Amino acid sequence: MVPAIVMPGTGTPYHHGSHRRLLWTADDSPSPQANVDAIIVPTVRPPAYLREAARVALLLDCPLVTLHSRKWTSAQQAALRLPPAVDLIAIDVPDRAQLRLPDLETSRLLAGTIFERRTDLSAKRNLALMLCYMLGWERVVFLDDDIRIPNAVDLRHAAGLLDTYNAVGLGIGGYPDNSVVCHAFRLAGGAQETFIGGGALAVEVKRNRSFFPDVYNDDWFYMLNAGKDLQPVATVGEVLQQPYDPFRNPDRARAEEFGDVLAEGTFWLLDQEKSAADADWRHWRDFLERRQRFIRHVLGMVVGADIEPTEKARMVEALKAALGRLACIRPERCVDYLRALAADQDKWQRHVNHLPTSQPLDKALRSLSRKGTPSLTWYTTHAPRSPAMALRAWQDGH
C-alpha cells in the first residue's frame, strides 16, 4: 500500500503541487546586485524571438550568446537581423557528434529507446557552459526565447545572490511553466505552482560544476547534487512566460513523462528532508504507483470540470498519452538513471577541468567542436559603447 502524504494546498495525496519551500526566497529587503557576464539563449525559433533578450543584454551591457539549430533560425540570420549595437555571439549547433561534449552514461542509457530525448536543448546549454569556462565568465543567465523581462535589474539581483547560491531562478509569471500533466491538473482546479528552471536561471559557473542531462527537466537535475540533495538555490524577481499550447500534440506528454517522473520522484524525497540517495528500487516502485494514481485522478478532474469540449478532449488525450508512457517505466530504469547521473556529474567536472581557460573568443569558439571535426559556424558583432548609447541605437533601429 502506497502511503498517502498530502502536501499543503495540493488537494491530492499522490502529487506535490509545490516545491517552493526548497528555495530561499528574497524578502522585501534589498538584495545585492552584480554584473551579468552574459545572457545565453538556446533557440530553434526565428531571430525575431531574440529581440527581448537582445534588449535586456543592451540594458545590462553584457554579451548575448545565442545557440541555433533546425530550419527556422541560424547564427547568420541572428547577426543580420539583430541591431549591430548588440554584443552578439551567435553559434550554429550541429549534430551532437561534432560537439566537444563528453560521452555521458545518462545519454547512453536512453539512446535508442522510447525515452530518448529528441531535442538538443541540453547540448546547447552544456556547450554554453563550456564557453563560459573557457572565457572566464562566472555569472551568466540562461533565458528561453519566449520569456519577457519586465525589469532587467532583476537579473542583476539574481547575479548578486550568486555570492551565496549556486543558482538563482526568477519567478515565472504570465503563462505557468509546467509539464503537460501539471498543466491539466492546474486547469482542472488543482493547486499547482511552478519551480525555478532554465527558462530564467542565473548560475555561478566557477563554483557550480554541474551539467544539464539530456532529459526533460534537465534544469532541475542541473541544480541537484546527484545522489545527495539540492544545491543552494534561490529565487528573486519575476519574468513572464509567453503563452503556448501544452495540449497541441499528445507526443509532448509522452516525451515529458520519463523526465517528469524522475524529477518529481526525486523532489518528493527532498520535500520530506530526505536525499536523492533514498531513491532506491522500493521508492521508485511506490512512486510510479503514486504517479499512475495521480494522472488518473487528474483525468477524472478534467472529465468532471467545466472545460470547453474540444479543449477537454485534447487534455484527456494528452493525459492518456502520459499514462501510456508511464506504463513503460520500470523502477530499475529510474535507479540506474540516478546512479548514472551521479557518475556523469563527476565526469563533467573532469571534462571542464581540462578545458583551456582565459581564451580569446575565437579560440574558445573553435574549441567547442570535437577533435577531427570541422569548427562550428558562428557570427559575432561587437560595438563597445555605454548601455545608454546602445539602447538608443536599438530604439533608433526599431
Sequence and secondary structure as in RCSB ss.txt:
>XXXX:A:sequence
MVPAIVMPGTGTPYHHGSHRRLLWTADDSPSPQANVDAIIVPTVRPPAYLREAARVALLLDCPLVTLHSRKWTSA
QQAALRLPPAVDLIAIDVPDRAQLRLPDLETSRLLAGTIFERRTDLSAKRNLALMLCYMLGWERVVFLDDDIRIP
NAVDLRHAAGLLDTYNAVGLGIGGYPDNSVVCHAFRLAGGAQETFIGGGALAVEVKRNRSFFPDVYNDDWFYMLN
AGKDLQPVATVGEVLQQPYDPFRNPDRARAEEFGDVLAEGTFWLLDQEKSAADADWRHWRDFLERRQRFIRHVLG
MVVGADIEPTEKARMVEALKAALGRLACIRPERCVDYLRALAADQDKWQRHVNHLPTSQPLDKALRSLSRKGTPS
LTWYTTHAPRSPAMALRAWQDGH
>XXXX:A:secstr
       TTT  TT  S  GGGSEE  SS       SEEEEEE S GGGGHHHHHHHHHHT  EEEEE STT  H
HHHHHHS TTS EEEEE   GGGB     HHHHHHTTSTT     HHHHHHHHHHHHHHHT  EEEEE TTEE S
 THHHHHHHHGGGT SEEEEEEEES    HHHHHHHHTT        TTEEEEETTT      SSTTHHHHHTB 
TTS B SEEEEEEEEE    TTS THHHHHHHHHHHHHHHHHHHHHTT  GGG  HHHHHHHHHHHHHHHHHHHH
HHHHS   HHHHHHHHHHHHHHHHHHTT  HHHHHHHHHHHHHHHHHHHHHHHTS  S  HHHHHHTTB TTS  
  EEEE     HHHHHHHHHHT 
